[in-house]
Amino acid sequence: MSAVLEMMPYAGLSREWKRIEILCLCLVESRAGRQPSPDLIQELKEIQHHIQCLRKEQVAWSRAGAENLPDLALDLLAGIYAPALDPNVALLYQDLQQGRSDVTSLAFLYRLLAFSTGDYAAARHLVDAQGELRVRGLIETEGYGPMMQLKPHPAKLAFLSGLSEQSLHLPGAVSVTLDAGWEDLILPAPQKKMLKEYLLWIHYADRVTKEWEARPLGGPIALFSGSSGTGKTFAASVIANDLGWALHRVDLGVLVSKYIGETEKNLNALFDAAQDRKVLLQFDEVDALMGKRGDVKEARDRYANMEVSHLLSRIEQHRGPCILTTNLSKHIDPAFQRRFHFVITFPRPDAEQRLALWKCLIPKKAPLSKSLDLQLAADAVPLSGGEILNAAIHASVLAASEEKPIDMAHISSGVWRVLQKTDGSTRKNKLRELAQHLPETVLKGE
């Protein structure tokens, strides 16, 4: 177990957490009107000596982006991160803060770290909006004054926790994991070319901005438009997998609040958590929020416009890729178009692409009947990629239940069920040539 711990990114900081634990024990004794034991004081002196030596080496904290900071700043960071990474410290914080371990106030650290008046003033500067700890993205804050809440930055906490990007939480977003590669992405050549150019923006952004001194730009930002099932999320997964990054799909319905000011707060929490992380953000159905703006008739209309502006502003400022998707691109306000670096339309597949989709989406190890004609299935009904997937899985389930190879009856039944999902009164003529493979008992509900 010790060998595993040494491999964790925060292993070199374990003494920092231990020092905070000892300081908590000393504060417990002090609040009880007792002097800390000589053994505890001696242990504190020894560990502080070790920490001073480690800090001079500039190794452990530098891995978290905290290099060349004064000891006061590192003391603050230790006090903020320790309860999030060490369960012993978390329990002591809970005892010392009236049952709360998830909040670390500036006043509490003032008492715990025994700051002088000068130390407290310097600490205030370090944690304010333009302070070094905030500017470097090492902490987040809420409130102001002595009771300001100090929290670890989610990106740094992710690194120090040694957790994968997929396993961590982004407010209002869910992780999407699809086994998808470029060879699986069936799209017209122009769309594929644009997707690969989107990747180039991500790969070469640093060279253009840092080496060639271009004006820094956020993103890149892409708008994927197309009807449901045409491959927008699949394409986003292909890009994320190519990068080796996590894909997180953002639910704007969760972030947008009816309470004034809450939407902005939720969006800030999301983007702050995604900062400096290898994450691709996908915002679904943005047409609901970015529709054409009308006249401001009441206060709520004004705030709705402010919410959209705030979202776009945060997306533009975000130093990471964002993909926005819509099923109704014509509903997007043209004023927003200039903010997108790419607008990629995902068309419904043609017959050739549908055949490729059928071949790709039928389970690889499924037994196939010699009479199976996927070309007929592709030509007969113009399904989208998502619909073909549903039809292929339905056909596979039927074949497995009958212990038979997948045949045209199974495929036709899968297509029939997909058509019925959108229109319960679908007529069999929509199946065209596939209708001959289904018995009347299946079609009698027409």
SEMARKE-406244 format. One line per field, with one value per residue (C-alpha): residue in three letters; x, y, z. Coordinates in steps of 0.25 Angstrom, whole numbers. Layout:
<sites>
rest	[ALA	...]
X	[X	...]
Y	[Y	...]
Z	[Z	...]
</sites>
This chain:
<sites>
rest	[MET	SER	ALA	VAL	LEU	GLU	MET	MET	PRO	TYR	ALA	GLY	LEU	SER	ARG	GLU	TRP	LYS	ARG	ILE	GLU	ILE	LEU	CYS	LEU	CYS	LEU	VAL	GLU	SER	ARG	ALA	GLY	ARG	GLN	PRO	SER	PRO	ASP	LEU	ILE	GLN	GLU	LEU	LYS	GLU	ILE	GLN	HIS	HIS	ILE	GLN	CYS	LEU	ARG	LYS	GLU	GLN	VAL	ALA	TRP	SER	ARG	ALA	GLY	ALA	GLU	ASN	LEU	PRO	ASP	LEU	ALA	LEU	ASP	LEU	LEU	ALA	GLY	ILE	TYR	ALA	PRO	ALA	LEU	ASP	PRO	ASN	VAL	ALA	LEU	LEU	TYR	GLN	ASP	LEU	GLN	GLN	GLY	ARG	SER	ASP	VAL	THR	SER	LEU	ALA	PHE	LEU	TYR	ARG	LEU	LEU	ALA	PHE	SER	THR	GLY	ASP	TYR	ALA	ALA	ALA	ARG	HIS	LEU	VAL	ASP	ALA	GLN	GLY	GLU	LEU	ARG	VAL	ARG	GLY	LEU	ILE	GLU	THR	GLU	GLY	TYR	GLY	PRO	MET	MET	GLN	LEU	LYS	PRO	HIS	PRO	ALA	LYS	LEU	ALA	PHE	LEU	SER	GLY	LEU	SER	GLU	GLN	SER	LEU	HIS	LEU	PRO	GLY	ALA	VAL	SER	VAL	THR	LEU	ASP	ALA	GLY	TRP	GLU	ASP	LEU	ILE	LEU	PRO	ALA	PRO	GLN	LYS	LYS	MET	LEU	LYS	GLU	TYR	LEU	LEU	TRP	ILE	HIS	TYR	ALA	ASP	ARG	VAL	THR	LYS	GLU	TRP	GLU	ALA	ARG	PRO	LEU	GLY	GLY	PRO	ILE	ALA	LEU	PHE	SER	GLY	SER	SER	GLY	THR	GLY	LYS	THR	PHE	ALA	ALA	SER	VAL	ILE	ALA	ASN	ASP	LEU	GLY	TRP	ALA	LEU	HIS	ARG	VAL	ASP	LEU	GLY	VAL	LEU	VAL	SER	LYS	TYR	ILE	GLY	GLU	THR	GLU	LYS	ASN	LEU	ASN	ALA	LEU	PHE	ASP	ALA	ALA	GLN	ASP	ARG	LYS	VAL	LEU	LEU	GLN	PHE	ASP	GLU	VAL	ASP	ALA	LEU	MET	GLY	LYS	ARG	GLY	ASP	VAL	LYS	GLU	ALA	ARG	ASP	ARG	TYR	ALA	ASN	MET	GLU	VAL	SER	HIS	LEU	LEU	SER	ARG	ILE	GLU	GLN	HIS	ARG	GLY	PRO	CYS	ILE	LEU	THR	THR	ASN	LEU	SER	LYS	HIS	ILE	ASP	PRO	ALA	PHE	GLN	ARG	ARG	PHE	HIS	PHE	VAL	ILE	THR	PHE	PRO	ARG	PRO	ASP	ALA	GLU	GLN	ARG	LEU	ALA	LEU	TRP	LYS	CYS	LEU	ILE	PRO	LYS	LYS	ALA	PRO	LEU	SER	LYS	SER	LEU	ASP	LEU	GLN	LEU	ALA	ALA	ASP	ALA	VAL	PRO	LEU	SER	GLY	GLY	GLU	ILE	LEU	ASN	ALA	ALA	ILE	HIS	ALA	SER	VAL	LEU	ALA	ALA	SER	GLU	GLU	LYS	PRO	ILE	ASP	MET	ALA	HIS	ILE	SER	SER	GLY	VAL	TRP	ARG	VAL	LEU	GLN	LYS	THR	ASP	GLY	SER	THR	ARG	LYS	ASN	LYS	LEU	ARG	GLU	LEU	ALA	GLN	HIS	LEU	PRO	GLU	THR	VAL	LEU	LYS	GLY	GLU]
X	[0	11	17	4	3	17	12	1	3	1	10	21	11	7	15	8	-5	1	5	-9	-14	-4	-8	-23	-20	-12	-25	-34	-25	-25	-40	-41	-32	-21	-6	-2	6	22	21	11	20	32	25	21	35	41	30	32	47	44	34	44	54	44	39	53	54	42	37	24	16	22	15	2	6	10	25	32	21	24	23	10	3	8	2	-11	-11	-8	-19	-29	-25	-22	-37	-40	-29	-27	-39	-32	-32	-46	-51	-43	-48	-62	-60	-54	-64	-77	-79	-74	-62	-66	-64	-50	-52	-40	-43	-42	-28	-24	-27	-21	-8	-6	-5	0	-8	2	1	-14	-13	-4	-13	-25	-16	-13	-27	-34	-39	-25	-17	-7	-15	-27	-19	-12	-25	-20	-33	-47	-54	-68	-72	-63	-56	-52	-62	-59	-59	-47	-48	-38	-39	-45	-35	-23	-31	-33	-18	-14	-25	-19	-33	-36	-43	-55	-57	-58	-70	-73	-85	-97	-90	-88	-77	-79	-71	-72	-62	-62	-51	-49	-51	-65	-69	-78	-79	-77	-63	-65	-70	-59	-49	-55	-55	-40	-37	-44	-34	-23	-28	-26	-13	-6	-13	-1	9	1	-2	11	22	16	9	-5	-16	-21	-34	-43	-48	-48	-63	-71	-86	-91	-104	-113	-125	-125	-117	-108	-95	-93	-89	-82	-73	-70	-66	-57	-50	-49	-43	-33	-29	-29	-38	-51	-64	-74	-88	-94	-109	-113	-126	-119	-111	-121	-129	-142	-136	-128	-113	-113	-111	-98	-93	-96	-88	-77	-76	-75	-65	-56	-57	-53	-41	-27	-33	-33	-48	-56	-69	-82	-94	-107	-119	-113	-124	-133	-124	-119	-132	-134	-136	-149	-152	-150	-164	-161	-149	-148	-146	-134	-128	-130	-122	-112	-111	-108	-98	-91	-91	-85	-75	-70	-69	-61	-52	-50	-37	-42	-50	-65	-76	-90	-100	-114	-125	-131	-119	-129	-134	-120	-119	-110	-103	-97	-91	-78	-74	-73	-60	-67	-81	-82	-95	-98	-107	-115	-108	-109	-111	-96	-94	-106	-100	-87	-95	-103	-90	-83	-95	-99	-91	-78	-80	-94	-98	-103	-113	-108	-121	-118	-117	-113	-112	-127	-129	-120	-128	-142	-143	-135	-132	-122	-110	-116	-129	-120	-113	-127	-132	-119	-120	-135	-132	-121	-129	-140	-130	-124	-137	-140	-126	-125	-116	-120	-129	-137	-149	-142	-136	-150	-156	-145	-148	-163	-161	-152	-162	-174	-166	-169	-182	-191	-199	-188	-193	-186	-183	-172	-164	-165	-157	-155	-170	-170	-161	-171	-184	-197	-198	-187	-193	-207	-206	-205]
Y	[0	10	8	11	24	28	28	38	52	58	47	58	67	57	64	77	70	63	77	82	70	73	88	84	75	86	95	85	85	100	101	91	100	90	92	82	71	72	60	67	80	72	65	78	84	72	72	87	85	74	83	95	86	80	94	99	87	93	80	75	88	92	80	86	100	106	108	121	125	130	121	128	125	110	110	115	104	93	98	98	85	76	74	70	60	55	48	51	66	66	60	70	81	76	76	90	96	93	80	85	80	85	100	106	121	131	133	119	118	131	124	110	115	126	137	151	163	165	151	153	165	158	146	155	160	146	141	153	154	159	151	141	129	133	137	124	116	110	113	117	127	131	143	153	158	149	138	137	122	117	104	96	98	86	84	84	76	66	65	64	53	45	43	42	53	44	40	55	63	76	83	81	72	57	49	42	30	24	14	23	25	32	19	18	32	31	45	52	56	71	69	60	70	81	72	69	84	86	77	85	97	90	84	96	107	109	110	121	129	127	126	134	144	143	150	139	133	124	110	106	107	99	98	84	85	74	65	55	43	49	47	60	53	42	52	59	46	43	56	54	40	45	55	45	55	53	57	64	67	79	80	94	91	88	100	110	115	123	131	143	142	127	123	132	125	111	114	120	108	99	107	109	94	91	101	95	81	72	73	75	81	78	87	81	87	101	107	107	117	124	127	140	150	159	172	173	174	171	170	155	157	166	156	144	152	155	140	136	147	142	128	132	141	129	120	130	132	117	112	99	93	94	88	93	85	88	81	94	103	112	116	121	136	140	150	138	132	140	134	120	116	105	102	88	82	67	63	50	39	35	21	18	24	16	3	6	9	-4	-12	-4	-5	-20	-26	-31	-46	-47	-59	-54	-61	-64	-57	-44	-32	-20	-12	-14	-9	3	6	4	13	26	25	33	27	27	20	10	7	5	-4	-12	-15	-18	-28	-34	-36	-43	-52	-56	-59	-68	-74	-71	-63	-49	-49	-39	-42	-37	-25	-21	-23	-14	-3	-4	-2	10	16	14	22	35	31	20	19	17	10	-2	5	13	0	-1	-14	-18	-20	-33	-39	-36	-45	-38	-41	-31	-21	-22	-10	-1]
Z	[0	3	-11	-17	-8	-12	-27	-24	-28	-14	-7	-5	2	12	23	20	23	36	41	39	47	58	58	59	71	78	76	82	94	95	94	105	114	113	108	97	102	101	91	82	82	79	67	62	63	55	44	42	40	30	23	22	15	5	2	-1	-11	-19	-23	-16	-17	-31	-37	-33	-39	-26	-29	-24	-14	0	13	17	4	5	19	14	3	13	22	10	3	15	19	5	4	18	25	39	36	31	44	52	44	46	61	61	52	58	50	36	29	16	19	22	26	26	41	44	37	45	58	53	47	58	49	54	50	38	34	33	25	15	15	11	-1	-5	-6	-11	-26	-31	-21	-25	-20	-28	-41	-41	-40	-27	-19	-20	-11	-7	2	7	20	31	28	14	10	4	-5	-13	-28	-34	-45	-35	-25	-37	-39	-25	-22	-34	-40	-54	-61	-64	-49	-45	-43	-52	-47	-56	-65	-67	-72	-86	-90	-103	-110	-123	-133	-146	-154	-147	-151	-163	-169	-182	-185	-183	-169	-165	-170	-162	-149	-152	-153	-140	-134	-140	-133	-120	-123	-128	-120	-111	-122	-129	-117	-109	-119	-130	-121	-126	-118	-108	-112	-103	-109	-119	-120	-130	-133	-137	-143	-149	-145	-134	-137	-147	-139	-132	-118	-125	-133	-119	-113	-125	-123	-108	-110	-120	-110	-99	-91	-83	-90	-81	-86	-80	-77	-78	-72	-59	-59	-63	-51	-50	-39	-43	-42	-39	-54	-54	-41	-47	-60	-52	-43	-56	-63	-51	-49	-63	-63	-66	-68	-80	-82	-95	-91	-99	-97	-102	-109	-108	-117	-105	-98	-111	-118	-126	-115	-115	-109	-94	-88	-74	-64	-66	-81	-78	-68	-78	-89	-78	-75	-90	-91	-78	-84	-97	-89	-81	-93	-100	-88	-85	-89	-94	-105	-105	-114	-114	-121	-127	-134	-139	-144	-151	-137	-133	-132	-144	-135	-128	-140	-140	-127	-132	-139	-146	-150	-155	-160	-158	-170	-169	-176	-190	-195	-196	-182	-177	-182	-175	-162	-163	-164	-153	-143	-144	-133	-138	-133	-136	-145	-158	-168	-182	-187	-179	-189	-182	-195	-196	-182	-185	-198	-193	-181	-179	-164	-156	-150	-136	-142	-149	-136	-129	-140	-140	-125	-126	-137	-129	-117	-125	-132	-118	-112	-124	-124	-139	-147	-150	-163	-171	-162	-150	-157	-163	-149	-143	-154	-151	-136	-139	-148	-138	-128	-135	-140	-134	-146	-156	-168	-174	-187	-180	-179	-194	-198	-184	-182	-189	-178	-167	-164	-164	-149	-146	-156	-151	-142	-154]
</sites>
